[in-house]
Amino acid sequence: MKKPRRNEITDYDQSDTTERVDQSKVLSLKNLGLKLPPTPPTQVVSIRLPTALLNVIRAKASARDVPYQSLIKMLLSRSLHWRSAA
């Protein structure tokens, strides 16, 4: 069951509030004293790979003595760099 909305919100829904806003003053989050959370430098991604492909990647990563996830990042980065240069 939905919770009833507060009266304050209902009041705004039922009346025109455009005259209460000073449109000559542009507001931003900074003006309101609000901050967005920082964007993390990396994000978790989950992909499904064929087992045979993952085994090849793991073997090549082991031969280079790097974690297989790092090898995947390097391969993706090189591929995108190569494709953008072409």
PDB file with one MODEL, atoms N, CA, C and O in Angstrom:
MODEL        1
ATOM      1  N   MET A   1       0.832  -1.175   0.000  1.00  0.00           N
ATOM      2  CA  MET A   1       0.000   0.000   0.000  1.00  0.00           C
ATOM      3  C   MET A   1       0.884   1.249   0.000  1.00  0.00           C
ATOM      4  O   MET A   1       1.855   1.329   0.753  1.00  0.00           O
ATOM      5  N   LYS A   2       0.545   2.216  -0.843  1.00  0.00           N
ATOM      6  CA  LYS A   2       1.331   3.443  -0.946  1.00  0.00           C
ATOM      7  C   LYS A   2       1.117   4.328   0.270  1.00  0.00           C
ATOM      8  O   LYS A   2       0.026   4.403   0.837  1.00  0.00           O
ATOM      9  N   LYS A   3       2.203   4.997   0.650  1.00  0.00           N
ATOM     10  CA  LYS A   3       2.111   5.954   1.745  1.00  0.00           C
ATOM     11  C   LYS A   3       1.519   7.248   1.205  1.00  0.00           C
ATOM     12  O   LYS A   3       1.834   7.655   0.086  1.00  0.00           O
ATOM     13  N   PRO A   4       0.667   7.896   1.987  1.00  0.00           N
ATOM     14  CA  PRO A   4       0.116   9.178   1.517  1.00  0.00           C
ATOM     15  C   PRO A   4       1.213  10.234   1.463  1.00  0.00           C
ATOM     16  O   PRO A   4       2.123  10.241   2.293  1.00  0.00           O
ATOM     17  N   ARG A   5       1.120  11.126   0.480  1.00  0.00           N
ATOM     18  CA  ARG A   5       2.093  12.200   0.335  1.00  0.00           C
ATOM     19  C   ARG A   5       1.885  13.235   1.425  1.00  0.00           C
ATOM     20  O   ARG A   5       0.781  13.418   1.938  1.00  0.00           O
ATOM     21  N   ARG A   6       2.957  13.895   1.759  1.00  0.00           N
ATOM     22  CA  ARG A   6       2.856  14.951   2.769  1.00  0.00           C
ATOM     23  C   ARG A   6       2.022  16.114   2.227  1.00  0.00           C
ATOM     24  O   ARG A   6       1.974  16.339   1.018  1.00  0.00           O
ATOM     25  N   ASN A   7       1.377  16.840   3.115  1.00  0.00           N
ATOM     26  CA  ASN A   7       0.528  17.979   2.728  1.00  0.00           C
ATOM     27  C   ASN A   7       1.296  19.008   1.923  1.00  0.00           C
ATOM     28  O   ASN A   7       0.777  19.566   0.956  1.00  0.00           O
ATOM     29  N   GLU A   8       2.528  19.258   2.322  1.00  0.00           N
ATOM     30  CA  GLU A   8       3.340  20.276   1.654  1.00  0.00           C
ATOM     31  C   GLU A   8       3.478  19.962   0.166  1.00  0.00           C
ATOM     32  O   GLU A   8       3.372  20.857  -0.672  1.00  0.00           O
ATOM     33  N   ILE A   9       3.715  18.694  -0.160  1.00  0.00           N
ATOM     34  CA  ILE A   9       3.852  18.294  -1.557  1.00  0.00           C
ATOM     35  C   ILE A   9       2.505  18.397  -2.264  1.00  0.00           C
ATOM     36  O   ILE A   9       2.440  18.845  -3.409  1.00  0.00           O
ATOM     37  N   THR A  10       1.466  18.000  -1.617  1.00  0.00           N
ATOM     38  CA  THR A  10       0.130  18.091  -2.201  1.00  0.00           C
ATOM     39  C   THR A  10      -0.224  19.541  -2.494  1.00  0.00           C
ATOM     40  O   THR A  10      -0.804  19.842  -3.537  1.00  0.00           O
ATOM     41  N   ASP A  11       0.124  20.444  -1.575  1.00  0.00           N
ATOM     42  CA  ASP A  11      -0.155  21.866  -1.795  1.00  0.00           C
ATOM     43  C   ASP A  11       0.529  22.378  -3.058  1.00  0.00           C
ATOM     44  O   ASP A  11      -0.076  23.111  -3.841  1.00  0.00           O
ATOM     45  N   TYR A  12       1.778  21.996  -3.257  1.00  0.00           N
ATOM     46  CA  TYR A  12       2.491  22.440  -4.447  1.00  0.00           C
ATOM     47  C   TYR A  12       1.891  21.840  -5.708  1.00  0.00           C
ATOM     48  O   TYR A  12       1.862  22.487  -6.754  1.00  0.00           O
ATOM     49  N   ASP A  13       1.418  20.616  -5.613  1.00  0.00           N
ATOM     50  CA  ASP A  13       0.816  19.973  -6.773  1.00  0.00           C
ATOM     51  C   ASP A  13      -0.482  20.657  -7.191  1.00  0.00           C
ATOM     52  O   ASP A  13      -0.848  20.639  -8.366  1.00  0.00           O
ATOM     53  N   GLN A  14      -1.162  21.248  -6.245  1.00  0.00           N
ATOM     54  CA  GLN A  14      -2.472  21.828  -6.539  1.00  0.00           C
ATOM     55  C   GLN A  14      -2.420  23.311  -6.871  1.00  0.00           C
ATOM     56  O   GLN A  14      -3.439  23.892  -7.245  1.00  0.00           O
ATOM     57  N   SER A  15      -1.263  23.930  -6.742  1.00  0.00           N
ATOM     58  CA  SER A  15      -1.188  25.360  -7.032  1.00  0.00           C
ATOM     59  C   SER A  15      -0.045  25.649  -7.995  1.00  0.00           C
ATOM     60  O   SER A  15       0.899  24.869  -8.126  1.00  0.00           O
ATOM     61  N   ASP A  16      -0.156  26.784  -8.661  1.00  0.00           N
ATOM     62  CA  ASP A  16       0.873  27.224  -9.592  1.00  0.00           C
ATOM     63  C   ASP A  16       2.011  27.861  -8.800  1.00  0.00           C
ATOM     64  O   ASP A  16       1.804  28.857  -8.107  1.00  0.00           O
ATOM     65  N   THR A  17       3.214  27.290  -8.900  1.00  0.00           N
ATOM     66  CA  THR A  17       4.351  27.783  -8.121  1.00  0.00           C
ATOM     67  C   THR A  17       5.335  28.586  -8.958  1.00  0.00           C
ATOM     68  O   THR A  17       6.375  28.996  -8.442  1.00  0.00           O
ATOM     69  N   THR A  18       5.044  28.822 -10.220  1.00  0.00           N
ATOM     70  CA  THR A  18       5.989  29.530 -11.080  1.00  0.00           C
ATOM     71  C   THR A  18       6.252  30.953 -10.610  1.00  0.00           C
ATOM     72  O   THR A  18       7.340  31.484 -10.834  1.00  0.00           O
ATOM     73  N   GLU A  19       5.275  31.579  -9.962  1.00  0.00           N
ATOM     74  CA  GLU A  19       5.469  32.953  -9.494  1.00  0.00           C
ATOM     75  C   GLU A  19       6.360  33.011  -8.257  1.00  0.00           C
ATOM     76  O   GLU A  19       6.845  34.087  -7.908  1.00  0.00           O
ATOM     77  N   ARG A  20       6.584  31.900  -7.595  1.00  0.00           N
ATOM     78  CA  ARG A  20       7.442  31.857  -6.407  1.00  0.00           C
ATOM     79  C   ARG A  20       8.919  31.717  -6.756  1.00  0.00           C
ATOM     80  O   ARG A  20       9.785  31.884  -5.897  1.00  0.00           O
ATOM     81  N   VAL A  21       9.200  31.410  -8.015  1.00  0.00           N
ATOM     82  CA  VAL A  21      10.576  31.175  -8.445  1.00  0.00           C
ATOM     83  C   VAL A  21      11.106  32.424  -9.138  1.00  0.00           C
ATOM     84  O   VAL A  21      10.469  32.944 -10.055  1.00  0.00           O
ATOM     85  N   ASP A  22      12.258  32.903  -8.709  1.00  0.00           N
ATOM     86  CA  ASP A  22      12.902  34.040  -9.344  1.00  0.00           C
ATOM     87  C   ASP A  22      13.733  33.510 -10.509  1.00  0.00           C
ATOM     88  O   ASP A  22      14.830  32.991 -10.300  1.00  0.00           O
ATOM     89  N   GLN A  23      13.227  33.635 -11.722  1.00  0.00           N
ATOM     90  CA  GLN A  23      13.888  33.072 -12.892  1.00  0.00           C
ATOM     91  C   GLN A  23      15.119  33.861 -13.322  1.00  0.00           C
ATOM     92  O   GLN A  23      15.870  33.413 -14.188  1.00  0.00           O
ATOM     93  N   SER A  24      15.331  35.033 -12.723  1.00  0.00           N
ATOM     94  CA  SER A  24      16.528  35.808 -13.056  1.00  0.00           C
ATOM     95  C   SER A  24      17.755  35.253 -12.336  1.00  0.00           C
ATOM     96  O   SER A  24      18.885  35.548 -12.727  1.00  0.00           O
ATOM     97  N   LYS A  25      17.550  34.463 -11.300  1.00  0.00           N
ATOM     98  CA  LYS A  25      18.650  33.859 -10.551  1.00  0.00           C
ATOM     99  C   LYS A  25      18.758  32.383 -10.916  1.00  0.00           C
ATOM    100  O   LYS A  25      17.895  31.577 -10.569  1.00  0.00           O
ATOM    101  N   VAL A  26      19.818  32.050 -11.609  1.00  0.00           N
ATOM    102  CA  VAL A  26      20.043  30.658 -11.984  1.00  0.00           C
ATOM    103  C   VAL A  26      20.667  29.948 -10.794  1.00  0.00           C
ATOM    104  O   VAL A  26      21.667  30.410 -10.243  1.00  0.00           O
ATOM    105  N   LEU A  27      20.083  28.838 -10.402  1.00  0.00           N
ATOM    106  CA  LEU A  27      20.589  28.079  -9.266  1.00  0.00           C
ATOM    107  C   LEU A  27      21.315  26.831  -9.750  1.00  0.00           C
ATOM    108  O   LEU A  27      20.954  26.240 -10.768  1.00  0.00           O
ATOM    109  N   SER A  28      22.321  26.452  -9.022  1.00  0.00           N
ATOM    110  CA  SER A  28      23.025  25.207  -9.292  1.00  0.00           C
ATOM    111  C   SER A  28      23.124  24.438  -7.984  1.00  0.00           C
ATOM    112  O   SER A  28      22.747  24.942  -6.926  1.00  0.00           O
ATOM    113  N   LEU A  29      23.631  23.220  -8.064  1.00  0.00           N
ATOM    114  CA  LEU A  29      23.800  22.433  -6.841  1.00  0.00           C
ATOM    115  C   LEU A  29      24.726  23.132  -5.863  1.00  0.00           C
ATOM    116  O   LEU A  29      24.540  23.050  -4.649  1.00  0.00           O
ATOM    117  N   LYS A  30      25.734  23.826  -6.405  1.00  0.00           N
ATOM    118  CA  LYS A  30      26.682  24.537  -5.555  1.00  0.00           C
ATOM    119  C   LYS A  30      25.977  25.649  -4.782  1.00  0.00           C
ATOM    120  O   LYS A  30      26.250  25.850  -3.599  1.00  0.00           O
ATOM    121  N   ASN A  31      25.059  26.384  -5.454  1.00  0.00           N
ATOM    122  CA  ASN A  31      24.316  27.454  -4.793  1.00  0.00           C
ATOM    123  C   ASN A  31      23.436  26.914  -3.673  1.00  0.00           C
ATOM    124  O   ASN A  31      23.186  27.599  -2.681  1.00  0.00           O
ATOM    125  N   LEU A  32      22.979  25.699  -3.839  1.00  0.00           N
ATOM    126  CA  LEU A  32      22.092  25.101  -2.844  1.00  0.00           C
ATOM    127  C   LEU A  32      22.856  24.411  -1.724  1.00  0.00           C
ATOM    128  O   LEU A  32      22.250  23.914  -0.775  1.00  0.00           O
ATOM    129  N   GLY A  33      24.184  24.376  -1.827  1.00  0.00           N
ATOM    130  CA  GLY A  33      25.006  23.731  -0.813  1.00  0.00           C
ATOM    131  C   GLY A  33      25.006  22.215  -0.931  1.00  0.00           C
ATOM    132  O   GLY A  33      25.284  21.515   0.043  1.00  0.00           O
ATOM    133  N   LEU A  34      24.697  21.704  -2.120  1.00  0.00           N
ATOM    134  CA  LEU A  34      24.665  20.260  -2.335  1.00  0.00           C
ATOM    135  C   LEU A  34      25.875  19.816  -3.136  1.00  0.00           C
ATOM    136  O   LEU A  34      26.366  20.547  -3.996  1.00  0.00           O
ATOM    137  N   LYS A  35      26.347  18.626  -2.852  1.00  0.00           N
ATOM    138  CA  LYS A  35      27.462  18.057  -3.616  1.00  0.00           C
ATOM    139  C   LYS A  35      27.067  16.682  -4.111  1.00  0.00           C
ATOM    140  O   LYS A  35      26.449  15.902  -3.387  1.00  0.00           O
ATOM    141  N   LEU A  36      27.428  16.393  -5.348  1.00  0.00           N
ATOM    142  CA  LEU A  36      27.217  15.054  -5.886  1.00  0.00           C
ATOM    143  C   LEU A  36      28.341  14.152  -5.398  1.00  0.00           C
ATOM    144  O   LEU A  36      29.462  14.618  -5.197  1.00  0.00           O
ATOM    145  N   PRO A  37      28.059  12.876  -5.205  1.00  0.00           N
ATOM    146  CA  PRO A  37      29.150  11.988  -4.796  1.00  0.00           C
ATOM    147  C   PRO A  37      30.182  11.892  -5.914  1.00  0.00           C
ATOM    148  O   PRO A  37      29.824  11.951  -7.090  1.00  0.00           O
ATOM    149  N   PRO A  38      31.452  11.747  -5.563  1.00  0.00           N
ATOM    150  CA  PRO A  38      32.487  11.665  -6.601  1.00  0.00           C
ATOM    151  C   PRO A  38      32.317  10.417  -7.449  1.00  0.00           C
ATOM    152  O   PRO A  38      31.893   9.368  -6.962  1.00  0.00           O
ATOM    153  N   THR A  39      32.654  10.546  -8.720  1.00  0.00           N
ATOM    154  CA  THR A  39      32.592   9.404  -9.627  1.00  0.00           C
ATOM    155  C   THR A  39      33.814   8.537  -9.389  1.00  0.00           C
ATOM    156  O   THR A  39      34.939   9.038  -9.420  1.00  0.00           O
ATOM    157  N   PRO A  40      33.617   7.242  -9.153  1.00  0.00           N
ATOM    158  CA  PRO A  40      34.780   6.386  -8.911  1.00  0.00           C
ATOM    159  C   PRO A  40      35.625   6.261 -10.173  1.00  0.00           C
ATOM    160  O   PRO A  40      35.082   6.300 -11.277  1.00  0.00           O
ATOM    161  N   PRO A  41      36.951   6.111 -10.035  1.00  0.00           N
ATOM    162  CA  PRO A  41      37.810   6.019 -11.207  1.00  0.00           C
ATOM    163  C   PRO A  41      37.607   4.713 -11.992  1.00  0.00           C
ATOM    164  O   PRO A  41      37.910   4.644 -13.183  1.00  0.00           O
ATOM    165  N   THR A  42      37.103   3.702 -11.324  1.00  0.00           N
ATOM    166  CA  THR A  42      36.829   2.436 -12.007  1.00  0.00           C
ATOM    167  C   THR A  42      35.446   1.947 -11.604  1.00  0.00           C
ATOM    168  O   THR A  42      34.906   2.337 -10.569  1.00  0.00           O
ATOM    169  N   GLN A  43      34.888   1.089 -12.440  1.00  0.00           N
ATOM    170  CA  GLN A  43      33.590   0.497 -12.146  1.00  0.00           C
ATOM    171  C   GLN A  43      33.665  -1.004 -12.369  1.00  0.00           C
ATOM    172  O   GLN A  43      34.431  -1.485 -13.203  1.00  0.00           O
ATOM    173  N   VAL A  44      32.866  -1.726 -11.620  1.00  0.00           N
ATOM    174  CA  VAL A  44      32.823  -3.176 -11.744  1.00  0.00           C
ATOM    175  C   VAL A  44      31.965  -3.530 -12.954  1.00  0.00           C
ATOM    176  O   VAL A  44      30.868  -3.000 -13.131  1.00  0.00           O
ATOM    177  N   VAL A  45      32.481  -4.434 -13.783  1.00  0.00           N
ATOM    178  CA  VAL A  45      31.763  -4.895 -14.965  1.00  0.00           C
ATOM    179  C   VAL A  45      31.734  -6.421 -14.920  1.00  0.00           C
ATOM    180  O   VAL A  45      32.727  -7.069 -14.588  1.00  0.00           O
ATOM    181  N   SER A  46      30.608  -6.960 -15.251  1.00  0.00           N
ATOM    182  CA  SER A  46      30.484  -8.415 -15.293  1.00  0.00           C
ATOM    183  C   SER A  46      30.145  -8.822 -16.724  1.00  0.00           C
ATOM    184  O   SER A  46      29.146  -8.371 -17.284  1.00  0.00           O
ATOM    185  N   ILE A  47      30.982  -9.677 -17.311  1.00  0.00           N
ATOM    186  CA  ILE A  47      30.715 -10.170 -18.666  1.00  0.00           C
ATOM    187  C   ILE A  47      30.853 -11.686 -18.669  1.00  0.00           C
ATOM    188  O   ILE A  47      31.582 -12.260 -17.860  1.00  0.00           O
ATOM    189  N   ARG A  48      30.155 -12.310 -19.573  1.00  0.00           N
ATOM    190  CA  ARG A  48      30.266 -13.758 -19.738  1.00  0.00           C
ATOM    191  C   ARG A  48      31.151 -14.032 -20.944  1.00  0.00           C
ATOM    192  O   ARG A  48      30.913 -13.520 -22.038  1.00  0.00           O
ATOM    193  N   LEU A  49      32.167 -14.842 -20.726  1.00  0.00           N
ATOM    194  CA  LEU A  49      33.083 -15.224 -21.799  1.00  0.00           C
ATOM    195  C   LEU A  49      33.030 -16.732 -21.967  1.00  0.00           C
ATOM    196  O   LEU A  49      32.823 -17.462 -20.998  1.00  0.00           O
ATOM    197  N   PRO A  50      33.215 -17.197 -23.183  1.00  0.00           N
ATOM    198  CA  PRO A  50      33.312 -18.650 -23.366  1.00  0.00           C
ATOM    199  C   PRO A  50      34.481 -19.188 -22.541  1.00  0.00           C
ATOM    200  O   PRO A  50      35.529 -18.550 -22.438  1.00  0.00           O
ATOM    201  N   THR A  51      34.287 -20.353 -21.964  1.00  0.00           N
ATOM    202  CA  THR A  51      35.306 -20.944 -21.102  1.00  0.00           C
ATOM    203  C   THR A  51      36.639 -21.087 -21.811  1.00  0.00           C
ATOM    204  O   THR A  51      37.690 -20.817 -21.230  1.00  0.00           O
ATOM    205  N   ALA A  52      36.599 -21.509 -23.063  1.00  0.00           N
ATOM    206  CA  ALA A  52      37.846 -21.690 -23.812  1.00  0.00           C
ATOM    207  C   ALA A  52      38.599 -20.364 -23.962  1.00  0.00           C
ATOM    208  O   ALA A  52      39.821 -20.326 -23.815  1.00  0.00           O
ATOM    209  N   LEU A  53      37.876 -19.283 -24.253  1.00  0.00           N
ATOM    210  CA  LEU A  53      38.499 -17.970 -24.390  1.00  0.00           C
ATOM    211  C   LEU A  53      39.093 -17.517 -23.065  1.00  0.00           C
ATOM    212  O   LEU A  53      40.214 -17.010 -23.033  1.00  0.00           O
ATOM    213  N   LEU A  54      38.365 -17.691 -21.983  1.00  0.00           N
ATOM    214  CA  LEU A  54      38.863 -17.296 -20.674  1.00  0.00           C
ATOM    215  C   LEU A  54      40.117 -18.098 -20.302  1.00  0.00           C
ATOM    216  O   LEU A  54      41.047 -17.555 -19.705  1.00  0.00           O
ATOM    217  N   ASN A  55      40.142 -19.376 -20.651  1.00  0.00           N
ATOM    218  CA  ASN A  55      41.325 -20.193 -20.369  1.00  0.00           C
ATOM    219  C   ASN A  55      42.543 -19.702 -21.144  1.00  0.00           C
ATOM    220  O   ASN A  55      43.656 -19.700 -20.618  1.00  0.00           O
ATOM    221  N   VAL A  56      42.336 -19.283 -22.399  1.00  0.00           N
ATOM    222  CA  VAL A  56      43.439 -18.745 -23.204  1.00  0.00           C
ATOM    223  C   VAL A  56      43.944 -17.447 -22.589  1.00  0.00           C
ATOM    224  O   VAL A  56      45.151 -17.227 -22.488  1.00  0.00           O
ATOM    225  N   ILE A  57      43.018 -16.593 -22.182  1.00  0.00           N
ATOM    226  CA  ILE A  57      43.399 -15.320 -21.557  1.00  0.00           C
ATOM    227  C   ILE A  57      44.173 -15.578 -20.273  1.00  0.00           C
ATOM    228  O   ILE A  57      45.190 -14.932 -20.017  1.00  0.00           O
ATOM    229  N   ARG A  58      43.701 -16.509 -19.472  1.00  0.00           N
ATOM    230  CA  ARG A  58      44.389 -16.823 -18.218  1.00  0.00           C
ATOM    231  C   ARG A  58      45.794 -17.368 -18.485  1.00  0.00           C
ATOM    232  O   ARG A  58      46.736 -17.021 -17.772  1.00  0.00           O
ATOM    233  N   ALA A  59      45.941 -18.216 -19.502  1.00  0.00           N
ATOM    234  CA  ALA A  59      47.252 -18.776 -19.827  1.00  0.00           C
ATOM    235  C   ALA A  59      48.207 -17.678 -20.280  1.00  0.00           C
ATOM    236  O   ALA A  59      49.364 -17.644 -19.861  1.00  0.00           O
ATOM    237  N   LYS A  60      47.714 -16.768 -21.147  1.00  0.00           N
ATOM    238  CA  LYS A  60      48.571 -15.673 -21.622  1.00  0.00           C
ATOM    239  C   LYS A  60      48.931 -14.731 -20.476  1.00  0.00           C
ATOM    240  O   LYS A  60      50.056 -14.234 -20.414  1.00  0.00           O
ATOM    241  N   ALA A  61      47.987 -14.482 -19.571  1.00  0.00           N
ATOM    242  CA  ALA A  61      48.260 -13.623 -18.420  1.00  0.00           C
ATOM    243  C   ALA A  61      49.302 -14.276 -17.514  1.00  0.00           C
ATOM    244  O   ALA A  61      50.195 -13.603 -16.999  1.00  0.00           O
ATOM    245  N   SER A  62      49.186 -15.565 -17.325  1.00  0.00           N
ATOM    246  CA  SER A  62      50.155 -16.277 -16.493  1.00  0.00           C
ATOM    247  C   SER A  62      51.545 -16.213 -17.110  1.00  0.00           C
ATOM    248  O   SER A  62      52.533 -16.047 -16.395  1.00  0.00           O
ATOM    249  N   ALA A  63      51.629 -16.344 -18.427  1.00  0.00           N
ATOM    250  CA  ALA A  63      52.918 -16.283 -19.116  1.00  0.00           C
ATOM    251  C   ALA A  63      53.547 -14.896 -18.961  1.00  0.00           C
ATOM    252  O   ALA A  63      54.772 -14.774 -18.919  1.00  0.00           O
ATOM    253  N   ARG A  64      52.720 -13.851 -18.876  1.00  0.00           N
ATOM    254  CA  ARG A  64      53.222 -12.479 -18.704  1.00  0.00           C
ATOM    255  C   ARG A  64      53.369 -12.108 -17.228  1.00  0.00           C
ATOM    256  O   ARG A  64      53.880 -11.038 -16.901  1.00  0.00           O
ATOM    257  N   ASP A  65      52.924 -12.988 -16.349  1.00  0.00           N
ATOM    258  CA  ASP A  65      52.971 -12.766 -14.908  1.00  0.00           C
ATOM    259  C   ASP A  65      52.144 -11.535 -14.500  1.00  0.00           C
ATOM    260  O   ASP A  65      52.586 -10.698 -13.713  1.00  0.00           O
ATOM    261  N   VAL A  66      50.919 -11.455 -15.069  1.00  0.00           N
ATOM    262  CA  VAL A  66      49.968 -10.398 -14.705  1.00  0.00           C
ATOM    263  C   VAL A  66      48.621 -11.059 -14.413  1.00  0.00           C
ATOM    264  O   VAL A  66      48.336 -12.134 -14.941  1.00  0.00           O
ATOM    265  N   PRO A  67      47.800 -10.437 -13.590  1.00  0.00           N
ATOM    266  CA  PRO A  67      46.450 -10.973 -13.364  1.00  0.00           C
ATOM    267  C   PRO A  67      45.653 -10.959 -14.668  1.00  0.00           C
ATOM    268  O   PRO A  67      45.817 -10.064 -15.497  1.00  0.00           O
ATOM    269  N   TYR A  68      44.790 -11.959 -14.838  1.00  0.00           N
ATOM    270  CA  TYR A  68      44.063 -12.040 -16.111  1.00  0.00           C
ATOM    271  C   TYR A  68      43.124 -10.858 -16.315  1.00  0.00           C
ATOM    272  O   TYR A  68      42.891 -10.456 -17.455  1.00  0.00           O
ATOM    273  N   GLN A  69      42.572 -10.284 -15.228  1.00  0.00           N
ATOM    274  CA  GLN A  69      41.708  -9.110 -15.382  1.00  0.00           C
ATOM    275  C   GLN A  69      42.506  -7.925 -15.920  1.00  0.00           C
ATOM    276  O   GLN A  69      42.002  -7.147 -16.730  1.00  0.00           O
ATOM    277  N   SER A  70      43.755  -7.793 -15.466  1.00  0.00           N
ATOM    278  CA  SER A  70      44.615  -6.711 -15.971  1.00  0.00           C
ATOM    279  C   SER A  70      44.929  -6.924 -17.443  1.00  0.00           C
ATOM    280  O   SER A  70      44.969  -5.968 -18.218  1.00  0.00           O
ATOM    281  N   LEU A  71      45.148  -8.164 -17.828  1.00  0.00           N
ATOM    282  CA  LEU A  71      45.404  -8.454 -19.245  1.00  0.00           C
ATOM    283  C   LEU A  71      44.180  -8.093 -20.091  1.00  0.00           C
ATOM    284  O   LEU A  71      44.322  -7.544 -21.184  1.00  0.00           O
ATOM    285  N   ILE A  72      43.000  -8.394 -19.597  1.00  0.00           N
ATOM    286  CA  ILE A  72      41.775  -8.044 -20.335  1.00  0.00           C
ATOM    287  C   ILE A  72      41.690  -6.529 -20.507  1.00  0.00           C
ATOM    288  O   ILE A  72      41.354  -6.050 -21.590  1.00  0.00           O
ATOM    289  N   LYS A  73      41.992  -5.763 -19.446  1.00  0.00           N
ATOM    290  CA  LYS A  73      41.976  -4.290 -19.540  1.00  0.00           C
ATOM    291  C   LYS A  73      43.000  -3.799 -20.556  1.00  0.00           C
ATOM    292  O   LYS A  73      42.713  -2.897 -21.343  1.00  0.00           O
ATOM    293  N   MET A  74      44.189  -4.388 -20.541  1.00  0.00           N
ATOM    294  CA  MET A  74      45.230  -3.976 -21.499  1.00  0.00           C
ATOM    295  C   MET A  74      44.795  -4.287 -22.929  1.00  0.00           C
ATOM    296  O   MET A  74      44.976  -3.464 -23.827  1.00  0.00           O
ATOM    297  N   LEU A  75      44.222  -5.475 -23.145  1.00  0.00           N
ATOM    298  CA  LEU A  75      43.784  -5.854 -24.487  1.00  0.00           C
ATOM    299  C   LEU A  75      42.663  -4.942 -24.982  1.00  0.00           C
ATOM    300  O   LEU A  75      42.660  -4.537 -26.144  1.00  0.00           O
ATOM    301  N   LEU A  76      41.725  -4.622 -24.115  1.00  0.00           N
ATOM    302  CA  LEU A  76      40.646  -3.706 -24.507  1.00  0.00           C
ATOM    303  C   LEU A  76      41.183  -2.319 -24.836  1.00  0.00           C
ATOM    304  O   LEU A  76      40.776  -1.705 -25.822  1.00  0.00           O
ATOM    305  N   SER A  77      42.093  -1.832 -24.009  1.00  0.00           N
ATOM    306  CA  SER A  77      42.671  -0.508 -24.228  1.00  0.00           C
ATOM    307  C   SER A  77      43.440  -0.452 -25.547  1.00  0.00           C
ATOM    308  O   SER A  77      43.276   0.484 -26.329  1.00  0.00           O
ATOM    309  N   ARG A  78      44.275  -1.453 -25.786  1.00  0.00           N
ATOM    310  CA  ARG A  78      45.044  -1.488 -27.049  1.00  0.00           C
ATOM    311  C   ARG A  78      44.118  -1.579 -28.261  1.00  0.00           C
ATOM    312  O   ARG A  78      44.341  -0.911 -29.271  1.00  0.00           O
ATOM    313  N   SER A  79      43.091  -2.398 -28.158  1.00  0.00           N
ATOM    314  CA  SER A  79      42.169  -2.573 -29.275  1.00  0.00           C
ATOM    315  C   SER A  79      41.452  -1.249 -29.590  1.00  0.00           C
ATOM    316  O   SER A  79      41.327  -0.871 -30.755  1.00  0.00           O
ATOM    317  N   LEU A  80      40.986  -0.554 -28.554  1.00  0.00           N
ATOM    318  CA  LEU A  80      40.313   0.728 -28.787  1.00  0.00           C
ATOM    319  C   LEU A  80      41.271   1.775 -29.337  1.00  0.00           C
ATOM    320  O   LEU A  80      40.902   2.553 -30.216  1.00  0.00           O
ATOM    321  N   HIS A  81      42.496   1.801 -28.827  1.00  0.00           N
ATOM    322  CA  HIS A  81      43.499   2.742 -29.319  1.00  0.00           C
ATOM    323  C   HIS A  81      43.825   2.454 -30.787  1.00  0.00           C
ATOM    324  O   HIS A  81      43.928   3.370 -31.603  1.00  0.00           O
ATOM    325  N   TRP A  82      43.983   1.179 -31.105  1.00  0.00           N
ATOM    326  CA  TRP A  82      44.314   0.775 -32.470  1.00  0.00           C
ATOM    327  C   TRP A  82      43.165   1.119 -33.412  1.00  0.00           C
ATOM    328  O   TRP A  82      43.401   1.612 -34.515  1.00  0.00           O
ATOM    329  N   ARG A  83      41.938   0.869 -32.997  1.00  0.00           N
ATOM    330  CA  ARG A  83      40.771   1.143 -33.855  1.00  0.00           C
ATOM    331  C   ARG A  83      40.562   2.644 -34.034  1.00  0.00           C
ATOM    332  O   ARG A  83      40.143   3.079 -35.106  1.00  0.00           O
ATOM    333  N   SER A  84      40.844   3.437 -33.014  1.00  0.00           N
ATOM    334  CA  SER A  84      40.661   4.891 -33.153  1.00  0.00           C
ATOM    335  C   SER A  84      41.751   5.502 -34.018  1.00  0.00           C
ATOM    336  O   SER A  84      41.537   6.547 -34.633  1.00  0.00           O
ATOM    337  N   ALA A  85      42.925   4.865 -34.076  1.00  0.00           N
ATOM    338  CA  ALA A  85      44.026   5.380 -34.914  1.00  0.00           C
ATOM    339  C   ALA A  85      43.818   5.020 -36.374  1.00  0.00           C
ATOM    340  O   ALA A  85      44.359   5.683 -37.259  1.00  0.00           O
ATOM    341  N   ALA A  86      43.042   3.979 -36.635  1.00  0.00           N
ATOM    342  CA  ALA A  86      42.846   3.518 -38.030  1.00  0.00           C
ATOM    343  C   ALA A  86      41.868   4.381 -38.794  1.00  0.00           C
ATOM    344  O   ALA A  86      41.603   4.122 -39.968  1.00  0.00           O
TER     345      ALA A  86
ENDMDL
END
